[in-house]
């Protein structure tokens, strides 16, 4: 696993229950704002790891773009709904109310989170 993927997973593990963040927000926190797609690749590789709450990472407008990487038809949605987040047409309702920004919530990025 790459160091970048490892750092992505460290951030994702800090997302509180009932909150979500975006690929881009994680990339910005890791001082690599052009790496949203790479964050997505890291999340794709993490869906079988139950220690990483990959369901809490969505696109910049709250769409469940990674849902097809979860087993079953609607597991990502079910996991989010179990945390109190409402989903309509694969999009988080009141996305900004649930958005967690690691840049604001975590100390400045260091290699050892």
MMTF fields as JSON, N, C-alpha, C and O atoms, coordinates in Angstrom:
{
  "mmtfVersion": "1.0.0",
  "mmtfProducer": "UNKNOWN",
  "numBonds": 451,
  "numAtoms": 452,
  "numGroups": 113,
  "numChains": 1,
  "numModels": 1,
  "chainsPerModel": [1],
  "groupsPerChain": [113],
  "chainIdList": ["A"],
  "bondAtomList": [4, 2, 8, 6, 12, 10, 16, 14, 20, 18, 24, 22, 28, 26, 32, 30, 36, 34, 40, 38, 44, 42, 48, 46, 52, 50, 56, 54, 60, 58, 64, 62, 68, 66, 72, 70, 76, 74, 80, 78, 84, 82, 88, 86, 92, 90, 96, 94, 100, 98, 104, 102, 108, 106, 112, 110, 116, 114, 120, 118, 124, 122, 128, 126, 132, 130, 136, 134, 140, 138, 144, 142, 148, 146, 152, 150, 156, 154, 160, 158, 164, 162, 168, 166, 172, 170, 176, 174, 180, 178, 184, 182, 188, 186, 192, 190, 196, 194, 200, 198, 204, 202, 208, 206, 212, 210, 216, 214, 220, 218, 224, 222, 228, 226, 232, 230, 236, 234, 240, 238, 244, 242, 248, 246, 252, 250, 256, 254, 260, 258, 264, 262, 268, 266, 272, 270, 276, 274, 280, 278, 284, 282, 288, 286, 292, 290, 296, 294, 300, 298, 304, 302, 308, 306, 312, 310, 316, 314, 320, 318, 324, 322, 328, 326, 332, 330, 336, 334, 340, 338, 344, 342, 348, 346, 352, 350, 356, 354, 360, 358, 364, 362, 368, 366, 372, 370, 376, 374, 380, 378, 384, 382, 388, 386, 392, 390, 396, 394, 400, 398, 404, 402, 408, 406, 412, 410, 416, 414, 420, 418, 424, 422, 428, 426, 432, 430, 436, 434, 440, 438, 444, 442, 448, 446],
  "bondOrderList": [1, 1, 1, 1, 1, 1, 1, 1, 1, 1, 1, 1, 1, 1, 1, 1, 1, 1, 1, 1, 1, 1, 1, 1, 1, 1, 1, 1, 1, 1, 1, 1, 1, 1, 1, 1, 1, 1, 1, 1, 1, 1, 1, 1, 1, 1, 1, 1, 1, 1, 1, 1, 1, 1, 1, 1, 1, 1, 1, 1, 1, 1, 1, 1, 1, 1, 1, 1, 1, 1, 1, 1, 1, 1, 1, 1, 1, 1, 1, 1, 1, 1, 1, 1, 1, 1, 1, 1, 1, 1, 1, 1, 1, 1, 1, 1, 1, 1, 1, 1, 1, 1, 1, 1, 1, 1, 1, 1, 1, 1, 1, 1],
  "groupList": [{"groupName": "UNK", "atomNameList": ["N", "CA", "C", "O"], "elementList": ["N", "C", "C", "O"], "formalChargeList": [0, 0, 0, 0], "bondAtomList": [1, 0, 2, 1, 3, 2], "bondOrderList": [1, 1, 2], "singleLetterCode": "X", "chemCompType": "L-PEPTIDE LINKING"}],
  "groupTypeList": [0, 0, 0, 0, 0, 0, 0, 0, 0, 0, 0, 0, 0, 0, 0, 0, 0, 0, 0, 0, 0, 0, 0, 0, 0, 0, 0, 0, 0, 0, 0, 0, 0, 0, 0, 0, 0, 0, 0, 0, 0, 0, 0, 0, 0, 0, 0, 0, 0, 0, 0, 0, 0, 0, 0, 0, 0, 0, 0, 0, 0, 0, 0, 0, 0, 0, 0, 0, 0, 0, 0, 0, 0, 0, 0, 0, 0, 0, 0, 0, 0, 0, 0, 0, 0, 0, 0, 0, 0, 0, 0, 0, 0, 0, 0, 0, 0, 0, 0, 0, 0, 0, 0, 0, 0, 0, 0, 0, 0, 0, 0, 0, 0],
  "groupIdList": [1, 2, 3, 4, 5, 6, 7, 8, 9, 10, 11, 12, 13, 14, 15, 16, 17, 18, 19, 20, 21, 22, 23, 24, 25, 26, 27, 28, 29, 30, 31, 32, 33, 34, 35, 36, 37, 38, 39, 40, 41, 42, 43, 44, 45, 46, 47, 48, 49, 50, 51, 52, 53, 54, 55, 56, 57, 58, 59, 60, 61, 62, 63, 64, 65, 66, 67, 68, 69, 70, 71, 72, 73, 74, 75, 76, 77, 78, 79, 80, 81, 82, 83, 84, 85, 86, 87, 88, 89, 90, 91, 92, 93, 94, 95, 96, 97, 98, 99, 100, 101, 102, 103, 104, 105, 106, 107, 108, 109, 110, 111, 112, 113],
  "secStructList": [7, 7, 2, 2, 2, 2, 2, 2, 2, 2, 2, 2, 6, 6, 1, 7, 6, 6, 7, 5, 3, 3, 2, 2, 2, 2, 2, 2, 2, 6, 6, 7, 6, 6, 7, 2, 2, 2, 2, 2, 2, 2, 2, 2, 2, 2, 6, 6, 7, 6, 6, 1, 7, 4, 4, 4, 3, 3, 7, 6, 6, 1, 5, 7, 6, 6, 4, 4, 4, 1, 1, 1, 1, 1, 2, 2, 2, 2, 2, 2, 2, 2, 6, 6, 7, 7, 3, 3, 6, 6, 3, 3, 6, 6, 2, 2, 2, 2, 5, 7, 7, 2, 2, 2, 2, 1, 7, 1, 7, 7, 1, 7, 7],
  "xCoordList": [0.844, 0.0, 0.893, 1.916, 0.487, 1.288, 1.123, 0.149, 2.082, 2.008, 0.797, 0.15, 0.486, -0.674, -1.955, -2.775, -2.137, -3.318, -3.391, -4.457, -2.276, -2.23, -2.679, -3.421, -2.238, -2.635, -4.126, -4.798, -4.64, -6.08, -6.855, -7.813, -6.443, -7.155, -7.105, -8.071, -5.998, -5.899, -6.909, -7.508, -7.102, -8.085, -9.496, -10.311, -9.78, -11.129, -11.527, -12.69, -10.603, -10.901, -11.298, -11.871, -11.005, -11.326, -12.678, -13.123, -13.334, -14.646, -15.647, -15.821, -16.296, -17.254, -18.487, -18.875, -19.077, -20.333, -21.372, -21.466, -22.142, -23.165, -22.643, -23.386, -21.373, -20.747, -20.161, -19.897, -19.966, -19.329, -18.334, -18.393, -17.427, -16.52, -16.376, -16.94, -15.628, -15.476, -14.045, -13.111, -13.919, -12.598, -11.697, -10.536, -12.248, -11.48, -11.057, -9.95, -11.931, -11.589, -10.427, -9.546, -10.43, -9.316, -8.041, -6.986, -8.127, -6.953, -6.397, -5.183, -7.277, -6.82, -6.128, -5.079, -6.704, -6.09, -4.69, -3.783, -4.529, -3.229, -2.271, -1.256, -2.595, -1.759, -1.529, -0.462, -2.561, -2.48, -3.838, -4.492, -4.261, -5.622, -5.976, -7.157, -5.004, -5.274, -5.418, -5.502, -5.446, -5.426, -6.751, -6.76, -7.859, -9.167, -9.369, -9.869, -8.98, -9.152, -8.322, -8.761, -7.141, -6.302, -6.928, -6.82, -7.576, -8.316, -9.413, -9.648, -10.078, -11.103, -10.531, -11.16, -9.355, -8.715, -8.411, -8.577, -7.967, -7.7, -8.986, -8.983, -10.086, -11.358, -11.824, -12.35, -11.643, -12.02, -11.281, -11.837, -10.046, -9.233, -9.576, -9.113, -10.376, -10.635, -11.996, -12.27, -12.833, -14.204, -14.336, -15.369, -13.339, -13.387, -12.766, -12.765, -12.238, -11.613, -12.629, -12.946, -13.129, -14.169, -13.653, -14.449, -12.336, -11.765, -11.813, -11.6, -12.089, -12.108, -13.55, -14.12, -14.153, -15.547, -15.676, -16.024, -15.386, -15.369, -16.718, -16.775, -17.799, -19.131, -19.293, -20.231, -18.416, -18.505, -17.789, -17.683, -17.298, -16.615, -17.462, -17.752, -17.848, -18.737, -18.132, -17.061, -18.82, -18.262, -18.587, -19.234, -18.146, -18.193, -19.589, -19.756, -20.6, -21.975, -22.835, -24.053, -22.193, -22.911, -23.484, -24.314, -23.051, -23.51, -22.736, -21.541, -23.422, -22.804, -22.129, -22.533, -21.111, -20.461, -19.695, -19.424, -19.345, -18.607, -19.482, -18.965, -20.788, -21.704, -21.538, -21.779, -21.134, -21.004, -19.801, -19.645, -18.965, -17.823, -18.165, -17.346, -19.371, -19.823, -20.605, -21.265, -20.536, -21.345, -22.84, -23.246, -23.634, -25.076, -25.459, -24.606, -26.744, -27.273, -27.193, -26.916, -27.432, -27.532, -26.824, -27.265, -25.741, -25.069, -24.54, -24.683, -23.937, -23.41, -24.532, -24.374, -25.663, -26.813, -27.312, -27.611, -27.409, -27.886, -26.98, -27.456, -25.676, -24.729, -24.883, -24.86, -25.038, -25.215, -26.555, -26.628, -27.599, -28.91, -28.899, -29.569, -28.148, -28.017, -27.354, -27.499, -26.627, -25.965, -26.805, -26.339, -28.038, -28.935, -28.888, -29.426, -28.259, -28.151, -29.226, -29.348, -29.994, -31.046, -30.477, -29.736, -30.845, -30.386, -31.617, -32.613, -31.544, -32.608, -31.962, -31.156, -32.304, -31.729, -30.205, -29.562, -29.639, -28.187, -27.466, -26.26, -28.188, -27.568, -27.971, -29.113, -27.002, -27.25, -28.125, -27.818, -29.223, -30.128, -29.487, -29.003, -29.485, -28.855, -27.375, -26.88, -26.707, -25.301, -24.429, -23.63, -24.563, -23.7, -23.886, -22.968, -25.065, -25.301, -24.51, -24.229, -24.155, -23.447, -21.965, -21.203, -21.571, -20.209, -19.195, -19.367, -18.153, -17.049, -15.794, -15.377, -15.205, -14.035, -12.768, -12.552, -11.922, -10.717, -9.779, -9.03, -9.81, -8.955, -9.339, -8.473, -10.632, -11.113, -11.122, -10.974, -11.293, -11.507, -10.258, -10.232, -9.235, -8.019, -6.862, -6.892, -5.852, -4.666, -4.01, -4.298, -3.147, -2.468, -1.847, -1.329, -1.915, -1.432, 0.028, 0.893, 0.257, 1.617, 1.646, 0.602, 2.775, 2.875, 2.296, 1.641, 2.513, 2.005, 0.765, 0.861, -0.402, -1.659, -1.978, -3.003],
  "yCoordList": [-1.179, 0.0, 1.247, 1.296, 2.233, 3.445, 4.298, 4.161, 5.168, 6.086, 7.001, 7.322, 7.427, 8.289, 7.567, 8.137, 6.321, 5.548, 5.418, 5.592, 5.116, 4.968, 6.251, 6.195, 7.403, 8.683, 8.955, 9.499, 8.577, 8.711, 7.918, 8.424, 6.679, 5.822, 6.386, 6.261, 6.996, 7.606, 8.734, 8.889, 9.522, 10.611, 10.033, 10.468, 9.061, 8.489, 7.875, 7.958, 7.278, 6.676, 7.721, 7.379, 8.986, 10.057, 10.719, 11.56, 10.357, 10.94, 10.435, 9.226, 11.34, 10.909, 10.228, 10.503, 9.354, 8.727, 9.81, 10.777, 9.652, 10.631, 11.796, 12.732, 11.748, 12.791, 12.161, 10.959, 12.981, 12.54, 13.599, 14.749, 13.194, 14.144, 13.778, 12.785, 14.572, 14.336, 13.927, 14.134, 13.346, 12.968, 14.204, 14.152, 15.309, 16.54, 17.125, 17.649, 17.043, 17.569, 16.785, 17.358, 15.479, 14.661, 15.027, 15.174, 15.175, 15.543, 16.893, 17.053, 17.859, 19.176, 19.052, 19.657, 18.277, 18.109, 17.511, 17.883, 16.587, 15.934, 16.77, 16.263, 18.044, 18.994, 18.549, 18.768, 17.915, 17.451, 17.661, 16.697, 18.934, 19.227, 18.695, 18.579, 18.375, 17.831, 16.308, 15.687, 15.714, 14.251, 13.635, 12.553, 14.29, 13.736, 12.346, 11.441, 12.19, 10.895, 9.814, 8.67, 10.177, 9.21, 8.823, 7.672, 9.772, 9.46, 8.453, 7.511, 8.654, 7.709, 6.32, 5.329, 6.234, 4.925, 4.27, 3.062, 5.081, 4.543, 4.002, 2.934, 4.738, 4.285, 3.013, 2.111, 2.927, 1.71, 0.503, -0.593, 0.692, -0.406, -0.731, -1.741, 0.107, -0.046, -0.635, -0.89, -0.851, -1.244, -2.608, -2.885, -3.448, -4.745, -4.688, -5.685, -3.532, -3.363, -2.716, -1.534, -3.493, -2.982, -1.952, -1.307, -1.789, -0.78, 0.623, 1.611, 0.71, 1.998, 2.308, 1.595, 3.355, 3.68, 4.376, 5.553, 3.612, 4.154, 4.729, 5.591, 4.263, 4.764, 6.243, 6.88, 6.796, 8.201, 9.146, 10.341, 8.631, 9.468, 9.495, 8.458, 10.702, 10.905, 11.973, 12.51, 12.27, 13.308, 14.701, 14.825, 15.722, 17.099, 17.667, 18.693, 17.02, 17.5, 16.501, 16.655, 15.483, 14.536, 13.33, 12.615, 13.094, 11.907, 10.674, 10.751, 9.545, 8.281, 7.634, 6.562, 8.292, 7.828, 6.522, 5.828, 6.178, 4.946, 3.76, 2.699, 3.911, 2.873, 1.541, 0.494, 1.551, 0.294, -0.539, -1.68, 0.009, -0.739, -1.494, -2.258, -1.283, -1.986, -3.217, -3.213, -4.279, -5.46, -5.136, -4.306, -5.788, -5.56, -4.32, -3.595, -4.099, -3.014, -1.66, -0.648, -1.633, -0.335, -0.301, 0.411, -1.053, -1.117, 0.246, 0.604, 1.008, 2.322, 3.195, 3.84, 3.216, 4.002, 3.496, 4.3, 2.2, 1.632, 2.01, 2.35, 1.948, 2.296, 3.765, 4.085, 4.649, 6.071, 6.323, 7.103, 5.674, 5.847, 5.328, 5.888, 4.268, 3.758, 4.777, 4.701, 5.731, 6.784, 8.065, 9.099, 7.998, 9.144, 10.075, 11.181, 9.66, 10.5, 10.069, 8.886, 11.027, 10.748, 10.827, 11.749, 9.827, 9.75, 9.782, 9.112, 10.56, 10.602, 10.572, 11.444, 9.589, 9.442, 9.451, 10.161, 8.661, 8.508, 9.79, 9.916, 10.732, 11.974, 12.249, 12.022, 12.742, 13.076, 14.323, 15.36, 14.192, 15.325, 16.241, 15.773, 17.532, 18.528, 18.19, 18.128, 17.98, 17.563, 18.427, 17.886, 19.736, 20.619, 20.422, 20.684, 19.965, 19.699, 18.495, 18.373, 17.613, 16.379, 16.422, 15.509, 17.491, 17.565, 17.812, 18.703, 17.017, 17.117, 17.465, 16.704, 18.6, 19.083, 18.816, 19.452, 17.88, 17.574, 18.771, 18.85, 19.697, 20.884, 21.7, 22.277, 21.749, 22.511, 21.694, 22.247, 20.387, 19.542, 18.856, 18.444, 18.728, 18.041, 19.028, 20.083, 18.7, 19.552, 19.529, 18.64, 20.475, 20.493, 19.133, 18.444, 18.773, 17.472, 17.253, 18.097, 16.109, 15.623, 14.191, 13.54, 13.697, 12.331, 11.324, 10.369, 11.505, 10.577, 11.165, 11.856, 10.9, 11.402, 10.729, 11.027],
  "zCoordList": [0.0, 0.0, 0.0, 0.683, -0.769, -0.853, 0.4, 1.14, 0.618, 1.765, 1.637, 2.634, 0.4, 0.186, 0.602, 1.322, 0.16, 0.536, 2.054, 2.645, 2.674, 4.127, 4.823, 5.804, 4.328, 4.91, 4.685, 5.561, 3.511, 3.255, 4.299, 4.882, 4.534, 5.486, 6.903, 7.656, 7.263, 8.593, 8.751, 9.815, 7.696, 7.74, 7.807, 8.62, 6.957, 6.89, 8.233, 8.629, 8.915, 10.224, 11.257, 12.291, 10.992, 11.94, 11.656, 12.437, 10.558, 10.247, 11.288, 11.442, 11.995, 13.032, 12.433, 11.298, 13.2, 12.8, 12.543, 13.299, 11.488, 11.138, 10.327, 10.029, 9.967, 9.151, 7.891, 7.847, 6.881, 5.639, 5.207, 5.644, 4.348, 3.731, 2.263, 1.804, 1.54, 0.099, -0.234, 0.541, -1.404, -1.908, -1.947, -1.543, -2.438, -2.562, -1.232, -1.11, -0.223, 1.104, 1.701, 2.341, 1.49, 1.983, 1.241, 1.857, -0.077, -0.874, -0.422, -0.3, -0.175, 0.301, 1.645, 1.863, 2.544, 3.856, 3.744, 4.489, 2.811, 2.63, 1.78, 1.302, 1.596, 0.851, -0.581, -1.154, -1.153, -2.528, -3.205, -3.602, -3.335, -3.783, -5.169, -5.494, -5.973, -7.307, -7.3, -8.359, -6.122, -6.016, -5.589, -5.002, -5.866, -5.5, -6.092, -5.424, -7.335, -8.009, -7.316, -7.193, -6.872, -6.168, -4.823, -4.4, -4.157, -2.94, -3.275, -2.519, -4.403, -4.852, -5.064, -4.691, -5.655, -5.852, -4.503, -4.335, -3.552, -2.214, -1.599, -0.986, -1.762, -1.206, -1.905, -1.252, -3.214, -3.94, -3.395, -3.339, -2.997, -2.471, -1.021, -0.489, -0.381, 1.061, 1.405, 2.578, 0.438, 0.74, 1.418, 2.028, 1.328, 2.016, 3.402, 4.124, 3.779, 5.089, 6.035, 5.903, 6.978, 7.872, 8.873, 9.555, 8.973, 9.87, 9.266, 9.969, 7.982, 7.282, 6.885, 6.06, 7.452, 7.129, 5.764, 5.673, 4.723, 3.362, 2.943, 2.066, 3.556, 3.204, 3.547, 3.068, 4.353, 4.757, 3.796, 4.074, 2.679, 1.69, 0.418, -0.179, 0.024, -1.123, -2.038, -1.754, -3.127, -3.994, -3.445, -2.406, -4.131, -3.62, -3.445, -2.785, -4.023, -3.845, -3.068, -2.982, -2.506, -1.671, -2.385, -1.825, -3.615, -4.339, -3.885, -3.599, -3.823, -3.423, -4.632, -5.082, -5.144, -6.369, -6.182, -7.162, -4.965, -4.722, -4.377, -4.026, -4.466, -3.996, -4.704, -4.102, -5.964, -6.707, -6.253, -6.687, -5.4, -4.876, -3.594, -3.083, -3.078, -1.876, -2.294, -3.334, -1.485, -1.809, -1.701, -0.888, -2.516, -2.487, -3.274, -3.787, -3.356, -4.185, -3.486, -4.129, -2.178, -1.505, -0.151, 0.751, 0.008, 1.307, 1.753, 2.923, 0.852, 1.234, 1.779, 2.816, 1.083, 1.538, 2.879, 3.762, 3.054, 4.313, 5.477, 6.56, 5.248, 6.307, 6.721, 7.91, 5.74, 6.042, 6.735, 7.685, 6.268, 6.893, 8.33, 9.196, 8.583, 9.957, 10.878, 12.098, 10.295, 11.071, 11.108, 11.586, 10.605, 10.675, 9.484, 9.549, 8.399, 7.203, 6.207, 5.888, 5.726, 4.754, 3.344, 3.003, 2.527, 1.136, 0.24, 0.515, -0.828, -1.824, -3.205, -3.529, -4.012, -5.354, -5.321, -6.094, -4.424, -4.279, -3.865, -4.077, -3.282, -2.828, -1.38, -0.978, -0.611, 0.791, 0.869, 0.282, 1.61, 1.825, 2.867, 3.897, 2.598, 3.477, 3.684, 4.809, 2.586, 2.579, 3.495, 4.259, 3.436, 4.229, 5.734, 6.511, 6.148, 7.577, 8.066, 9.258, 7.154, 7.501, 7.11, 7.429, 6.417, 5.891, 7.003, 7.835, 7.0, 7.956, 7.155, 6.281, 7.454, 6.709, 7.516, 8.547, 7.061, 7.831, 7.976, 8.949, 7.027, 7.123, 8.358, 9.017, 8.67, 9.821, 11.107, 12.196, 10.986, 12.165, 12.703, 13.862, 11.886, 12.3, 12.404, 11.77, 13.191, 13.212, 11.834, 11.033, 11.552, 10.261, 9.949, 10.828, 8.677, 8.234, 8.587, 8.351, 9.151, 9.406, 8.93, 8.884, 8.586, 8.061, 9.056, 8.638, 10.324, 11.341, 11.983, 12.997, 11.405, 11.956, 13.275, 13.889]
}
